[in-house]
Amino acid sequence: MSNALEERGFVEVETSYGRLRGVDKSGIKVFKGIPYGGSTAGRGRFRPPTPPASWTGVRDALEFGATAPQTKAEGGYARLIGWDRQPPMGEDCLVLNVWTPALDGARRPVLFSIHGGGFTSGSGSMAGYNGDPLARTGDVVVVTMNHRIGVLGSLNLADLGAPEEFARSGGVGMLDLVAALEWVRDNIERFGGDPSNVTAFGQSGGGAKTAVLLAMPAARGLFHRAGVQSGSALRMAQRKGSMRSAEALLAHLGIERERAAEALQQVPIDRLIEAQGAIARKDPRNVFWPVVDGTTLPTHPFDPKAPELSADIPMIIGTTLDDSGIRTGRRLEDPGLVGWCEKTFGARAQRIVEAYRKHYPEAPAHLLQARMLTDRGARRAASTMAERKAALGRAPAYLYLFTWPSPAMDGQLGAIHGVDVGLTFNNTRGAMVGDSPAMHTLAERYSRAWVAFARSGNPSHAGIPEWPAFDPETRPTMVFDEHVSLESDPLRDLRALWEDETQ
């Protein structure tokens, strides 16, 4: 690399598809919009990803690539987390981004971030996923990426009699992730990363996708540690349900089943995304999740047990205290909470209300509601995932609870879903986390745990208590707040309320 190039602030690296030009930002080398697959438009729709086209000369990697087509997010929460500020959408969206301290072949740990948004929205270019602070403070390589989501990533055409080339259409979005990990395997050493030490992790939908990767034969050997943040998906879509969603889509678009695949490849993308939203509003069961098809995804990720396929991969699993607050809608007052509990939980309502008011005597009603839903859903799923992982008796799982409340919206949100995303990357800017000395300290401690885990498979470091692996008897849990503490089964009394309900 020439001195003249360095003086202009640019850096270059040779990949297996051609030479890239990135930028040096105060020591961190940044490459954006790197293609890891070909366009998925037209005949590429609903088919497995293809390799990107090679190029000659030097290709600029200075701007984020296209966001996967999706319904545009709106509302206060979407603005708060930057969901409304993403690059333009397009079907040529198989792109990734790299932040690295040096192009020196030093074989640093690689943190492969999978964006949230369920299986229908989001991108790896949102502000919270900025890899600069983590690469800078942790001496690691950070990779974020985009992939097909929603109807483009998980439409089951195989069971509608589509030709053989669409046999894996119910999992092509996940196969995109595999293709991105293969790109990392083949190229990341040239960016100063270690292809034999890759941590795949994500929050919300990113965590669910991580869980799916753990059960995918095609992903075996491509990553070596895993993190699931507020996304402990135990099950995915079954063929019968996915076929019903596909049939609803065809009916909405007026497409005959016999020519479904070919016709859907011709539908304008905006019309296709509109149809996806319309059938979901008509029937919430019409969703597009990866399909347990027996091939791409042979089994549910963590049901009835953790996947043997990835038994040797250590995991971090956790939730935020008020995770389900994004789903509770308007703020409740105390009388409204009682009425809601009676409607939701029936004869058990009084017992549940008394237990939560005793455990959280100062919490407002709307946060009690969020914690009830979280404990019953996301938190119980995280515990189940940790239990099933531990039952394999191989690699450890480490459980955490994130209780630090967001200062946004006058503190009304509590420790809401997504409050920990930016802090994973040691990103300390934005309304979600505010700007206080306590928050900066927490970000440093939390992000260092992820770096330690990526480096050794154990998240313990000098800034927090020793973090033991999950054990179903003692249930050690690292609690991240202004003060970080290790607790044994910190929500034991509340957890017991939900144990008799079906998962």
C-alpha positions as CSV (number, residue, x, y, z in Angstrom):
1,M,0.0,0.0,0.0
2,S,1.5,3.3,-1.0
3,N,2.2,6.2,1.3
4,A,0.2,8.5,-1.0
5,L,-2.8,6.3,-0.5
6,E,-2.4,6.4,3.3
7,E,-2.0,10.2,3.3
8,R,-5.3,10.5,1.5
9,G,-7.0,8.5,4.2
10,F,-7.7,5.4,2.0
11,V,-6.7,1.8,2.5
12,E,-6.9,-1.1,0.1
13,V,-7.2,-4.9,0.5
14,E,-7.3,-7.8,-2.0
15,T,-10.3,-10.2,-1.6
16,S,-11.1,-13.4,-3.4
17,Y,-13.4,-11.4,-5.8
18,G,-11.3,-8.3,-6.3
19,R,-9.5,-5.3,-4.7
20,L,-11.4,-3.0,-2.3
21,R,-10.8,0.5,-1.2
22,G,-11.9,1.5,2.3
23,V,-11.2,4.4,4.5
24,D,-9.0,4.9,7.6
25,K,-10.9,6.7,10.4
26,S,-8.4,7.6,13.0
27,G,-6.8,4.2,13.0
28,I,-9.9,2.0,12.3
29,K,-10.1,0.7,8.7
30,V,-13.7,0.7,7.5
31,F,-15.0,-1.1,4.4
32,K,-18.7,-0.8,3.6
33,G,-21.1,-2.4,1.2
34,I,-18.9,-5.4,0.3
35,P,-20.8,-7.9,-1.9
36,Y,-20.8,-11.4,-0.5
37,G,-23.4,-12.6,-3.0
38,G,-25.0,-11.8,-6.3
39,S,-28.2,-9.8,-6.8
40,T,-31.3,-11.6,-5.7
41,A,-33.7,-9.8,-8.0
42,G,-35.6,-11.4,-10.9
43,R,-34.5,-15.0,-11.4
44,G,-32.5,-14.8,-8.2
45,R,-35.6,-14.4,-6.1
46,F,-36.4,-17.3,-3.8
47,R,-33.3,-19.2,-4.9
48,P,-30.1,-19.9,-2.8
49,P,-27.5,-17.1,-2.9
50,T,-24.9,-17.1,-5.7
51,P,-21.3,-15.8,-5.4
52,P,-20.8,-12.2,-6.2
53,A,-19.3,-11.2,-9.6
54,S,-15.6,-10.6,-9.6
55,W,-14.3,-7.2,-10.7
56,T,-11.1,-5.7,-12.0
57,G,-9.4,-2.6,-10.7
58,V,-10.3,-1.2,-7.3
59,R,-13.9,-1.2,-6.1
60,D,-14.9,1.5,-3.6
61,A,-16.2,0.2,-0.3
62,L,-17.0,3.6,1.2
63,E,-20.8,3.5,1.5
64,F,-23.3,1.1,3.0
65,G,-25.1,-1.1,0.5
66,A,-28.8,-1.6,-0.1
67,T,-31.1,-2.4,2.7
68,A,-33.2,-5.6,2.1
69,P,-36.7,-4.7,0.9
70,Q,-39.1,-4.3,3.8
71,T,-42.0,-2.3,5.2
72,K,-40.7,1.1,6.4
73,A,-40.6,1.3,10.2
74,E,-42.6,4.2,11.8
75,G,-43.3,5.4,15.2
76,G,-41.5,6.7,18.3
77,Y,-39.6,3.6,19.1
78,A,-38.5,3.1,15.5
79,R,-37.1,6.6,15.5
80,L,-35.5,6.1,18.9
81,I,-33.4,3.1,17.7
82,G,-32.7,4.6,14.2
83,W,-34.9,2.1,12.4
84,D,-36.2,5.0,10.2
85,R,-32.7,6.0,9.0
86,Q,-31.4,3.3,6.7
87,P,-29.9,3.3,3.2
88,P,-32.3,2.8,0.3
89,M,-33.8,-0.6,-0.3
90,G,-33.0,-3.0,-3.1
91,E,-32.8,-6.6,-4.0
92,D,-29.0,-6.4,-4.5
93,C,-28.7,-6.5,-0.8
94,L,-26.2,-9.3,0.0
95,V,-23.6,-6.9,1.4
96,L,-21.4,-6.7,4.5
97,N,-19.3,-4.2,6.3
98,V,-16.0,-4.6,8.1
99,W,-14.3,-2.5,10.9
100,T,-10.7,-3.6,11.7
101,P,-7.8,-2.1,13.7
102,A,-5.3,-3.1,11.0
103,L,-4.8,-5.0,7.8
104,D,-1.8,-6.9,9.3
105,G,-2.8,-10.6,9.4
106,A,-2.8,-10.6,13.2
107,R,-5.8,-13.0,13.3
108,R,-8.0,-11.1,15.8
109,P,-11.3,-12.5,17.0
110,V,-14.2,-11.8,14.6
111,L,-17.6,-10.6,15.9
112,F,-20.2,-11.4,13.2
113,S,-23.2,-9.3,14.0
114,I,-26.7,-10.4,12.8
115,H,-29.2,-7.5,12.8
116,G,-32.5,-7.6,14.6
117,G,-36.0,-6.8,13.3
118,G,-37.5,-10.2,13.6
119,F,-37.3,-12.0,10.2
120,T,-39.0,-9.0,8.4
121,S,-37.0,-5.8,8.9
122,G,-33.8,-4.1,9.9
123,S,-30.3,-3.9,8.5
124,G,-26.7,-4.1,9.6
125,S,-26.1,-0.4,8.8
126,M,-28.1,1.1,11.6
127,A,-26.3,3.4,13.9
128,G,-26.4,1.0,16.9
129,Y,-24.3,-1.5,14.9
130,N,-21.4,0.8,14.2
131,G,-18.4,-1.4,14.7
132,D,-15.8,1.3,15.2
133,P,-15.8,1.6,19.1
134,L,-15.7,-2.2,19.6
135,A,-12.9,-2.7,17.1
136,R,-11.1,0.2,18.6
137,T,-11.4,-0.7,22.3
138,G,-11.4,-4.5,21.9
139,D,-8.8,-5.0,19.2
140,V,-11.3,-7.2,17.3
141,V,-12.7,-7.3,13.8
142,V,-16.4,-6.5,13.5
143,V,-18.6,-7.6,10.6
144,T,-22.2,-6.5,10.1
145,M,-24.4,-7.6,7.1
146,N,-27.7,-7.5,5.3
147,H,-29.6,-10.5,4.0
148,R,-33.0,-11.4,2.6
149,I,-35.9,-11.2,5.0
150,G,-39.6,-11.6,5.1
151,V,-41.3,-13.1,2.0
152,L,-38.0,-12.9,0.1
153,G,-36.1,-14.9,2.7
154,S,-38.6,-17.5,3.9
155,L,-41.4,-18.2,1.3
156,N,-42.1,-21.9,1.1
157,L,-42.6,-22.6,-2.6
158,A,-41.4,-26.2,-2.4
159,D,-44.7,-27.4,-0.9
160,L,-46.6,-25.6,-3.6
161,G,-45.1,-27.8,-6.3
162,A,-42.4,-25.3,-7.5
163,P,-39.5,-26.6,-9.6
164,E,-36.5,-28.1,-7.9
165,E,-34.5,-24.9,-8.0
166,F,-36.9,-23.5,-5.4
167,A,-36.7,-26.4,-3.1
168,R,-34.9,-24.4,-0.4
169,S,-36.9,-21.2,-0.8
170,G,-38.2,-21.4,2.8
171,G,-34.7,-20.9,4.1
172,V,-32.8,-18.7,1.5
173,G,-32.5,-15.8,3.9
174,M,-30.7,-18.1,6.3
175,L,-28.6,-19.4,3.5
176,D,-27.6,-15.8,2.9
177,L,-26.1,-15.8,6.4
178,V,-24.2,-18.9,5.6
179,A,-22.8,-17.3,2.4
180,A,-21.7,-14.2,4.5
181,L,-20.0,-16.5,7.0
182,E,-18.3,-18.3,4.1
183,W,-17.1,-15.0,2.8
184,V,-15.6,-14.3,6.3
185,R,-13.9,-17.7,6.3
186,D,-12.3,-17.0,2.9
187,N,-11.4,-13.3,3.3
188,I,-11.3,-12.1,6.9
189,E,-7.7,-12.9,7.5
190,R,-6.8,-10.3,4.9
191,F,-8.6,-7.8,7.2
192,G,-6.7,-8.8,10.3
193,G,-9.3,-11.3,11.5
194,D,-9.1,-15.0,12.5
195,P,-11.4,-17.2,10.4
196,S,-11.1,-19.9,13.1
197,N,-12.4,-17.7,15.8
198,V,-15.8,-16.2,14.7
199,T,-18.5,-15.2,17.1
200,A,-22.0,-15.1,15.5
201,F,-24.4,-13.1,17.7
202,G,-27.5,-10.9,17.5
203,Q,-30.3,-9.2,19.4
204,S,-34.0,-9.9,18.9
205,G,-34.4,-11.3,15.4
206,G,-30.6,-11.5,15.2
207,G,-30.6,-13.7,18.2
208,A,-33.3,-15.9,16.6
209,K,-31.3,-16.2,13.5
210,T,-28.2,-17.2,15.5
211,A,-30.3,-19.9,17.1
212,V,-31.3,-21.2,13.7
213,L,-27.6,-21.1,12.5
214,L,-26.8,-23.4,15.4
215,A,-29.1,-26.0,13.9
216,M,-28.1,-25.7,10.3
217,P,-25.7,-28.2,8.8
218,A,-24.5,-25.7,6.2
219,A,-23.3,-23.4,9.0
220,R,-21.3,-26.0,10.8
221,G,-17.7,-25.0,11.3
222,L,-18.2,-21.4,10.1
223,F,-18.5,-19.9,13.6
224,H,-17.2,-21.0,16.9
225,R,-19.1,-19.0,19.6
226,A,-22.7,-17.7,19.7
227,G,-24.7,-15.0,21.4
228,V,-28.5,-14.7,21.7
229,Q,-29.7,-11.4,23.1
230,S,-33.5,-11.2,23.7
231,G,-34.1,-13.6,20.8
232,S,-34.3,-17.1,22.2
233,A,-36.3,-18.7,19.5
234,L,-36.9,-22.4,20.3
235,R,-39.0,-23.2,17.3
236,M,-39.3,-22.1,13.6
237,A,-42.1,-22.4,11.0
238,Q,-43.4,-25.8,10.2
239,R,-44.2,-26.8,6.6
240,K,-48.0,-26.8,7.0
241,G,-48.1,-23.3,8.4
242,S,-45.6,-21.9,6.0
243,M,-47.6,-23.4,3.1
244,R,-50.8,-21.6,4.4
245,S,-48.9,-18.3,4.4
246,A,-47.7,-18.9,0.9
247,E,-51.2,-19.7,-0.3
248,A,-52.5,-16.5,1.3
249,L,-49.8,-14.5,-0.5
250,L,-50.8,-16.1,-3.8
251,A,-54.5,-15.4,-3.2
252,H,-53.8,-11.8,-2.4
253,L,-51.8,-11.3,-5.5
254,G,-54.2,-13.3,-7.8
255,I,-51.5,-15.8,-8.8
256,E,-52.3,-19.4,-9.6
257,R,-50.5,-22.1,-7.7
258,E,-49.3,-23.9,-10.8
259,R,-47.2,-20.9,-12.0
260,A,-46.4,-19.4,-8.5
261,A,-42.6,-19.3,-8.6
262,E,-42.2,-17.8,-12.1
263,A,-45.0,-15.3,-11.6
264,L,-43.7,-14.2,-8.2
265,Q,-40.4,-13.4,-9.8
266,Q,-42.1,-10.9,-12.0
267,V,-44.1,-9.0,-9.3
268,P,-42.7,-5.5,-8.5
269,I,-40.9,-5.6,-5.2
270,D,-43.1,-2.9,-3.6
271,R,-46.2,-4.9,-4.5
272,L,-44.7,-8.0,-3.0
273,I,-43.8,-6.3,0.3
274,E,-47.3,-4.7,0.4
275,A,-48.9,-8.1,0.0
276,Q,-46.7,-9.5,2.8
277,G,-48.0,-6.8,5.2
278,A,-51.6,-7.1,4.0
279,I,-51.9,-10.9,4.7
280,A,-50.3,-10.5,8.1
281,R,-52.8,-7.9,9.1
282,K,-55.6,-10.1,7.9
283,D,-54.3,-13.1,9.8
284,P,-51.3,-12.8,12.3
285,R,-50.5,-16.5,11.6
286,N,-49.3,-15.4,8.1
287,V,-45.6,-14.9,8.9
288,F,-42.5,-15.7,7.0
289,W,-39.9,-17.4,9.2
290,P,-37.3,-20.0,8.3
291,V,-39.0,-23.3,7.5
292,V,-38.1,-26.6,9.2
293,D,-37.8,-28.3,5.8
294,G,-35.7,-31.3,6.7
295,T,-32.7,-30.1,4.7
296,T,-31.7,-26.4,5.2
297,L,-33.2,-26.6,8.7
298,P,-33.6,-30.3,9.7
299,T,-35.1,-29.6,13.1
300,H,-36.4,-26.8,15.3
301,P,-33.4,-24.9,16.7
302,F,-33.9,-25.7,20.5
303,D,-37.0,-27.9,20.6
304,P,-37.3,-30.5,22.0
305,K,-33.6,-30.1,22.9
306,A,-30.5,-28.1,22.0
307,P,-28.9,-29.1,18.6
308,E,-26.2,-31.7,18.9
309,L,-24.8,-30.2,15.7
310,S,-23.4,-27.2,17.6
311,A,-22.9,-28.9,21.0
312,D,-19.3,-27.7,21.2
313,I,-20.1,-24.0,20.6
314,P,-20.2,-21.8,23.8
315,M,-23.1,-19.4,24.1
316,I,-24.2,-16.2,25.8
317,I,-28.0,-16.0,26.4
318,G,-29.9,-13.1,27.9
319,T,-32.8,-10.7,28.1
320,T,-33.6,-7.2,29.2
321,L,-35.8,-6.7,32.3
322,D,-38.6,-4.9,30.4
323,D,-38.1,-6.6,27.0
324,S,-41.8,-6.9,26.1
325,G,-42.5,-3.2,26.7
326,I,-42.4,-2.6,23.0
327,R,-45.5,-4.8,22.6
328,T,-47.7,-3.4,25.4
329,G,-49.0,-0.2,23.7
330,R,-50.4,2.5,25.8
331,R,-49.3,3.1,29.4
332,L,-51.4,1.4,32.0
333,E,-52.5,2.7,35.4
334,D,-53.0,0.3,38.4
335,P,-56.8,-0.3,37.8
336,G,-56.0,-1.0,34.1
337,L,-53.3,-3.5,35.1
338,V,-55.7,-5.5,37.2
339,G,-58.3,-5.6,34.5
340,W,-55.7,-6.6,31.9
341,C,-54.4,-9.4,34.1
342,E,-57.9,-10.8,34.7
343,K,-58.5,-10.8,30.9
344,T,-55.1,-12.3,30.1
345,F,-54.5,-14.7,33.0
346,G,-58.0,-15.5,34.2
347,A,-58.2,-17.1,37.7
348,R,-54.5,-16.7,38.3
349,A,-54.6,-12.9,37.9
350,Q,-54.7,-11.9,41.5
351,R,-51.8,-14.1,42.5
352,I,-49.7,-12.8,39.6
353,V,-50.5,-9.1,40.4
354,E,-49.6,-9.6,44.1
355,A,-46.4,-11.4,43.3
356,Y,-45.2,-8.6,40.9
357,R,-46.2,-5.8,43.2
358,K,-44.3,-7.5,46.1
359,H,-41.2,-8.0,43.9
360,Y,-41.3,-4.5,42.4
361,P,-43.1,-2.3,45.0
362,E,-42.0,1.0,43.3
363,A,-42.6,0.0,39.6
364,P,-45.4,1.7,37.6
365,A,-48.2,-0.5,36.3
366,H,-47.0,-0.4,32.6
367,L,-43.6,-1.8,33.6
368,L,-45.2,-4.5,35.7
369,Q,-47.2,-5.5,32.6
370,A,-44.0,-5.5,30.5
371,R,-42.2,-7.7,33.1
372,M,-45.1,-10.2,33.3
373,L,-45.1,-10.6,29.5
374,T,-41.3,-10.8,29.4
375,D,-41.1,-13.4,32.2
376,R,-43.9,-15.5,30.6
377,G,-42.4,-15.3,27.1
378,A,-38.8,-14.1,26.2
379,R,-37.3,-14.7,29.7
380,R,-38.7,-18.2,30.0
381,A,-37.5,-19.0,26.5
382,A,-34.0,-17.8,27.4
383,S,-34.0,-20.0,30.5
384,T,-35.2,-23.0,28.5
385,M,-32.5,-22.4,25.9
386,A,-29.8,-22.2,28.6
387,E,-31.2,-25.4,30.3
388,R,-31.2,-27.4,27.0
389,K,-27.8,-26.2,26.1
390,A,-26.4,-27.1,29.5
391,A,-28.1,-30.5,29.3
392,L,-25.8,-31.5,26.3
393,G,-22.9,-31.4,28.8
394,R,-20.5,-30.0,26.2
395,A,-19.8,-26.3,25.7
396,P,-21.1,-23.8,28.4
397,A,-23.9,-21.3,28.3
398,Y,-23.7,-18.0,30.2
399,L,-26.9,-16.3,31.2
400,Y,-27.4,-12.6,31.8
401,L,-30.2,-10.1,32.8
402,F,-29.9,-6.5,31.6
403,T,-31.7,-4.2,34.0
404,W,-30.3,-0.8,33.3
405,P,-33.3,1.5,32.3
406,S,-33.1,3.7,29.2
407,P,-33.3,7.4,30.0
408,A,-35.3,8.0,26.8
409,M,-38.9,9.3,27.0
410,D,-38.4,10.5,30.6
411,G,-37.4,7.0,31.7
412,Q,-40.8,5.5,30.9
413,L,-39.4,2.6,28.9
414,G,-37.4,0.9,31.6
415,A,-34.8,-1.7,30.4
416,I,-36.7,-2.1,27.1
417,H,-36.0,-4.4,24.2
418,G,-33.0,-3.2,22.4
419,V,-31.5,-1.0,25.1
420,D,-28.4,-3.2,25.2
421,V,-27.8,-3.3,21.4
422,G,-25.5,-0.3,21.1
423,L,-23.7,-1.0,24.3
424,T,-22.7,-4.4,23.0
425,F,-20.6,-2.4,20.5
426,N,-19.5,0.1,23.1
427,N,-21.6,2.7,21.3
428,T,-22.4,5.4,23.8
429,R,-24.3,7.9,21.6
430,G,-28.0,8.1,21.0
431,A,-31.2,8.9,22.8
432,M,-31.8,5.2,23.8
433,V,-28.8,5.2,26.1
434,G,-28.3,8.9,26.9
435,D,-24.9,10.3,27.9
436,S,-24.0,9.8,31.6
437,P,-20.8,8.6,33.3
438,A,-22.7,5.5,34.7
439,M,-23.8,4.6,31.1
440,H,-20.3,4.9,29.8
441,T,-19.0,2.6,32.5
442,L,-21.7,0.1,31.9
443,A,-21.0,0.1,28.1
444,E,-17.4,-0.5,28.8
445,R,-18.1,-3.4,31.1
446,Y,-20.8,-5.0,28.9
447,S,-18.8,-4.7,25.7
448,R,-15.7,-6.1,27.3
449,A,-17.7,-9.2,28.3
450,W,-18.5,-9.8,24.6
451,V,-14.9,-9.2,23.6
452,A,-13.7,-11.6,26.3
453,F,-16.2,-14.2,25.2
454,A,-15.1,-13.8,21.5
455,R,-11.5,-14.2,22.5
456,S,-11.7,-17.2,24.8
457,G,-15.3,-18.5,25.0
458,N,-15.6,-17.1,28.5
459,P,-17.1,-13.6,29.1
460,S,-15.4,-13.0,32.5
461,H,-13.0,-10.0,32.7
462,A,-11.5,-7.9,35.5
463,G,-14.3,-5.3,35.4
464,I,-17.1,-7.7,36.4
465,P,-17.5,-10.6,38.9
466,E,-16.4,-14.0,37.8
467,W,-19.1,-15.3,35.5
468,P,-19.7,-19.1,35.9
469,A,-21.4,-21.2,33.3
470,F,-25.2,-21.7,33.6
471,D,-26.2,-24.6,35.9
472,P,-29.9,-25.5,36.3
473,E,-29.6,-25.9,40.0
474,T,-27.9,-22.6,40.9
475,R,-28.8,-20.6,37.7
476,P,-26.0,-18.1,38.0
477,T,-27.0,-14.9,36.2
478,M,-24.9,-11.8,35.5
479,V,-27.0,-8.7,36.2
480,F,-25.9,-5.7,34.2
481,D,-27.0,-2.4,35.7
482,E,-25.2,0.7,37.1
483,H,-23.5,-1.9,39.3
484,V,-22.8,-5.3,37.8
485,S,-23.5,-8.3,40.0
486,L,-23.6,-12.0,39.9
487,E,-26.9,-13.4,41.3
488,S,-28.2,-16.9,41.7
489,D,-31.6,-17.2,40.1
490,P,-32.5,-13.5,40.7
491,L,-36.2,-13.8,39.6
492,R,-36.8,-17.2,41.3
493,D,-40.2,-16.2,42.8
494,L,-41.6,-14.9,39.6
495,R,-40.1,-17.6,37.4
496,A,-42.1,-20.2,39.4
497,L,-45.4,-18.5,38.4
498,W,-44.9,-19.5,34.8
499,E,-43.3,-22.9,35.1
500,D,-46.7,-24.7,34.8
501,E,-47.6,-23.1,31.5
502,T,-46.8,-24.8,28.2
503,Q,-43.8,-23.4,26.4
